[in-house]
Each structure stands twice: as structure tokens, then as C-alpha cells.
Amino acid sequence: SDCEEAYAKELAKRYNKLCFTSTCKLEESNFEHNARKKRYEFFETIIKKHSYKNLITAHHLNDKFEWFLMQLSRGAGTVELNGMSEIEKKENYNILRPLLHVDKDKILEFLKINKIKYFQDISNSDTKYFRNQIRDEFAASFVSKYKDGIKRSFEYISNDAKSLQPKLLKKIKKLYILERNGNDLINIRGIDKVAKNLGVLLSKSMRDEVLRTKDCIISNKIAIVFSEDKIYISPTCRDITMDKKFKESCRIAKIPAKIRPYIYKENIDNQ
């Protein structure tokens, strides 16, 4: 990683670009998850500081297929199997993945033909990590043989996944209002996506609680409430004192109690 950092700085200097680096120490327990979390926290710090609108990553077809196999092994539905998309809208920026339908072999061929220097992350060969096991034993050779069919399958899965998401009726700041579907499997997929945007990855027990109570606070961070025809999702706000006039207007507008503190704090029109 020191060599990669030095070369990144060299390229930045050569092409007059900014280069940001970060160093941190991670525990071995759940290393991949923690590494990803730290990485995106670092990206988001830079995005906020410099008002960037897009984060471009180099994820490719092999990465998408590895994710697919990991989710398949755990038991997942169409939305989860679909995984990464070319454009993912976050709260304050977009993640763009322009290479998502390009296989790794084609990228390596391009680099070699054009004599472009690249690095192999040595941790990718360590099969103690589940993703590396999937890559080494299954994914790499499968994509090399059947990449065209895999690309077509992901297109079908992506289109199917879109039909399995509830309609977003309104988004104001971090308040999301979804159209409540008659099928709770569709509802929970939409909630899952919004929760991820708000920084919470829902576990199975969390999903079960949401569908069982239909009025709850998850991880002490987000409130999720079903009404007759809508689903409200917002960050939780504590120690908020709301005036009587505001509370009465919320009651008339049928705004759920757990959602009102965030609306009040952010001065959102509750009509």
C-alpha cells in the first residue's frame, strides 16, 4: 500500500491533480466490513469538504458477480442479488461505477496493451476472507468463460429489481415518504435501501421488527412508521420540545409521532 500511495502522489503531481490519503489501523475481526466503512467515511469527508458531487469507483463485472455469489450463499432475494448499480444516489453525492459491465480480463488486457502501470492488492490472495474464497474457487474462472451471459442476466435482474421497490412519494432532506405497497416484501426492500442511505444496514432481526411493529426506531438512529397508505422514514431526534400548534398541525396532517421531531428540527413543512 505504501508503493501504491507513492505512485498515486506521483501521478497527481504529474497531472496537476489533488491527492488525498488516509492511514488507519483496523481490527482483524470483521476486517472487510470495517475497512469498507472507514474507506467510505474518508471519501465522504473529502466530498463534504470540497463540495464534490460524484465519487467514481473502479468496480467491474467480476466484483458484481462475486457479490452476487456471496448473497446467493447467504439466501437473498432479487434486490439483494442485484447488488451494485452504475449510478447510486446517496444523500449528498452520487457513486458512479462506469466499469461495472467490463470484465477484469478486458481491463487487464487494456492496461498491458497500453503499458499502463497497475497494482495487485496482495490481500486479494488471502483466502481467509470469504470474498477471496468466492473469487478464487468460483467467480474468476466462471466470468472468464461466461461473461456475456452474466452481463445479460444482470440486466434482467436489474429491471426486475426496479419493479420490486415501493414508489418514493417525497424526499425532503433526510425525510423519506414511500408509497405503502400491499406486499410487505416490497415494502421492506424499499425501507432497506433508504436505511442504507441513512447509514444503517438492516439485519434480518431489524427487518423482522420493522414488519412486526410497523412503528419503531432502529439502532437508535432512524424512525420507521407505516401509515395506512405511506411509509415514513427519518433520522431520530431526541430532546426536541415541539410547540402545541405544531403538534396539532401534525395530528391533522396525520404525521406519525416518531417522525415529528425531525420535521420540527429541520423546519420542514408538515403539510
C-alpha positions in Angstrom: 0.0 0.0 0.0 3.0 2.3 0.6 4.1 1.8 -3.0 0.5 2.4 -4.3 0.3 5.6 -2.3 3.6 6.9 -3.5 2.6 6.2 -7.1 -0.8 7.9 -6.7 1.1 11.0 -5.4 3.4 10.8 -8.4 0.5 10.7 -10.8 -1.3 13.6 -9.1 1.9 15.7 -9.3 2.4 14.8 -13.0 -1.2 15.6 -14.0 -1.7 18.5 -11.5 -4.4 16.8 -9.5 -5.2 16.7 -5.8 -4.3 13.6 -3.9 -5.9 12.6 -0.6 -4.5 9.8 1.7 -5.5 8.3 5.0 -4.0 5.8 7.3 -5.8 3.8 9.9 -5.5 0.6 11.9 -8.3 -2.0 11.8 -9.1 -4.9 14.0 -8.9 -8.4 12.3 -12.5 -9.1 13.4 -14.9 -8.3 10.6 -12.0 -6.7 8.8 -13.6 -6.3 5.3 -16.7 -4.6 6.7 -14.7 -2.3 8.9 -12.3 -1.5 6.0 -15.2 -0.6 3.7 -16.8 1.6 6.4 -13.6 3.5 7.0 -12.9 3.9 3.3 -16.3 5.5 2.6 -16.1 7.7 5.7 -12.9 9.0 4.3 -14.5 9.6 0.9 -17.4 11.4 2.4 -15.2 13.7 4.4 -13.4 14.7 1.2 -16.7 15.1 -0.7 -18.2 17.3 2.1 -15.0 19.5 2.4 -14.7 20.1 -1.3 -18.4 20.0 -2.3 -17.8 17.2 -4.8 -20.9 15.7 -6.4 -19.6 12.4 -7.7 -17.5 9.5 -6.4 -16.2 7.4 -9.2 -15.1 3.8 -8.3 -13.4 1.1 -10.4 -15.8 -1.7 -9.5 -16.1 -4.1 -12.5 -18.1 -7.1 -13.6 -16.1 -9.6 -11.5 -16.8 -7.5 -8.4 -20.6 -7.6 -9.1 -20.6 -11.3 -9.8 -18.6 -12.0 -6.6 -21.2 -10.0 -4.6 -24.0 -12.0 -6.3 -22.4 -15.3 -5.2 -21.8 -14.1 -1.7 -25.5 -13.1 -1.4 -26.7 -16.3 -3.0 -24.8 -18.3 -0.5 -26.5 -16.5 2.4 -30.0 -16.6 1.0 -31.1 -13.4 -0.8 -33.8 -12.0 -3.0 -33.7 -10.3 -6.4 -32.9 -6.8 -5.0 -30.0 -8.0 -2.8 -28.6 -10.3 -5.6 -28.6 -7.3 -8.0 -26.1 -5.6 -5.8 -24.2 -2.6 -7.1 -25.6 -0.3 -9.8 -23.8 2.0 -12.3 -25.3 5.1 -10.6 -26.2 5.0 -6.9 -27.7 8.2 -5.4 -26.5 9.0 -1.9 -27.7 11.8 0.3 -25.2 14.4 -0.9 -23.4 12.8 -3.8 -23.6 10.1 -6.4 -21.5 6.9 -6.7 -20.6 6.2 -10.3 -19.3 2.8 -11.5 -18.5 3.2 -15.2 -16.7 -0.1 -15.4 -19.4 -2.3 -13.8 -20.1 -4.2 -17.0 -16.5 -4.6 -18.1 -14.8 -7.9 -17.0 -11.4 -7.9 -15.3 -9.7 -9.8 -18.2 -10.6 -7.0 -20.6 -9.3 -4.3 -18.2 -6.0 -6.2 -17.7 -5.7 -6.6 -21.5 -6.2 -2.8 -22.0 -3.6 -2.0 -19.3 -1.0 -4.3 -20.8 -1.6 -3.1 -24.4 -1.2 0.5 -23.4 1.7 -0.2 -21.0 -0.2 1.3 -18.0 1.3 0.6 -14.6 -1.1 -1.1 -12.2 -1.0 -2.9 -8.8 -2.3 -6.1 -7.5 -3.6 -5.9 -3.9 -1.8 -8.7 -2.1 -4.7 -9.1 0.4 -6.8 -10.3 -2.5 -4.9 -13.7 -2.5 -5.7 -14.3 1.2 -8.4 -16.9 1.2 -9.2 -16.5 4.9 -11.5 -13.7 3.7 -14.9 -15.0 2.3 -14.9 -12.8 -0.7 -11.4 -14.1 -1.8 -12.6 -17.7 -1.4 -15.5 -16.9 -3.7 -13.2 -15.3 -6.2 -10.6 -18.0 -6.1 -12.8 -21.0 -6.2 -15.7 -19.9 -8.3 -16.1 -16.4 -9.7 -12.9 -15.7 -11.6 -13.0 -18.7 -13.9 -16.8 -18.5 -14.3 -16.7 -14.9 -15.5 -13.9 -15.6 -17.9 -16.0 -18.3 -19.6 -19.5 -16.9 -19.4 -19.1 -13.1 -19.2 -21.6 -12.3 -22.0 -24.4 -14.3 -20.4 -23.6 -12.9 -17.0 -23.9 -9.3 -18.3 -27.3 -10.1 -19.9 -28.5 -11.8 -16.7 -27.6 -8.8 -14.6 -29.6 -6.6 -17.0 -32.7 -8.7 -16.4 -32.2 -8.8 -12.7 -31.7 -5.0 -12.6 -35.0 -4.5 -14.4 -36.8 -7.0 -12.1 -35.4 -5.3 -9.0 -36.8 -1.9 -10.1 -40.3 -3.4 -10.1 -39.8 -4.7 -6.6 -39.3 -1.3 -5.0 -42.1 0.8 -3.5 -42.6 4.2 -5.1 -40.8 7.2 -3.4 -43.5 9.8 -2.9 -41.4 12.5 -1.3 -37.9 13.2 -0.1 -37.1 16.4 1.9 -33.6 16.5 3.4 -33.4 13.1 5.2 -37.2 12.6 5.4 -38.4 9.8 3.1 -42.0 9.0 2.4 -42.7 5.8 0.4 -45.9 4.6 -1.0 -47.0 1.6 1.1 -47.3 -1.5 -1.0 -49.8 -4.3 -0.3 -46.8 -6.7 -0.3 -44.5 -6.3 2.7 -41.6 -7.9 0.9 -41.6 -5.0 -1.5 -42.0 -2.5 1.4 -39.0 -3.9 3.3 -36.8 -3.7 0.2 -37.6 0.0 -0.1 -37.0 0.5 3.6 -33.7 -1.4 3.4 -32.5 0.9 0.6 -33.5 4.1 2.5 -31.9 2.9 5.7 -28.7 2.2 3.9 -28.7 5.8 2.6 -29.2 7.0 6.2 -26.2 4.9 7.4 -28.0 1.8 8.8 -27.6 -1.7 7.4 -30.7 -3.6 8.4 -30.1 -7.1 9.8 -32.7 -9.8 9.5 -33.9 -9.2 13.0 -34.2 -5.5 12.3 -36.3 -6.2 9.2 -38.5 -8.6 11.2 -39.0 -5.9 13.8 -40.0 -3.3 11.2 -42.6 -5.6 9.7 -43.9 -6.8 13.0 -44.3 -3.4 14.7 -44.6 -1.1 11.7 -43.7 1.7 14.1 -40.2 1.5 15.5 -36.8 3.1 16.0 -33.9 1.1 14.6 -30.3 1.3 16.0 -31.3 4.4 17.9 -30.8 6.2 14.6 -33.8 6.1 12.3 -37.6 6.0 12.8 -39.7 3.9 10.5 -43.5 4.2 10.7 -46.3 2.8 8.5 -49.5 4.7 8.0 -52.5 3.4 6.1 -51.0 4.3 2.7 -47.5 5.6 3.3 -44.2 4.6 5.0 -42.3 7.4 6.8 -38.6 7.1 7.4 -36.4 9.8 9.1 -33.5 10.2 11.5 -34.5 10.2 15.1 -34.2 13.4 17.1 -34.0 13.4 20.9 -34.7 16.2 23.4 -36.9 18.1 21.0 -39.6 20.2 22.5 -42.4 20.9 20.0 -45.0 23.6 20.5 -48.7 22.7 20.7 -49.6 24.4 17.4 -47.0 22.3 15.5 -48.2 19.1 17.2 -51.8 19.8 16.3 -50.9 20.5 12.7 -49.1 17.2 12.6 -52.1 15.4 14.0 -54.3 17.0 11.4 -51.8 16.1 8.6 -51.6 12.5 10.1 -47.8 12.8 10.5 -46.6 9.9 12.8 -45.4 10.9 16.3 -41.9 9.4 15.8 -41.4 11.4 12.7 -42.5 14.8 14.1 -39.3 15.7 16.0 -37.1 15.5 12.8 -39.7 17.6 10.8 -39.7 20.2 13.6 -36.0 20.3 13.9 -35.4 20.7 10.2 -38.3 23.2 9.8 -40.0 21.0 7.2 -43.5 21.9 6.0 -45.7 19.2 7.6 -48.4 19.7 5.0 
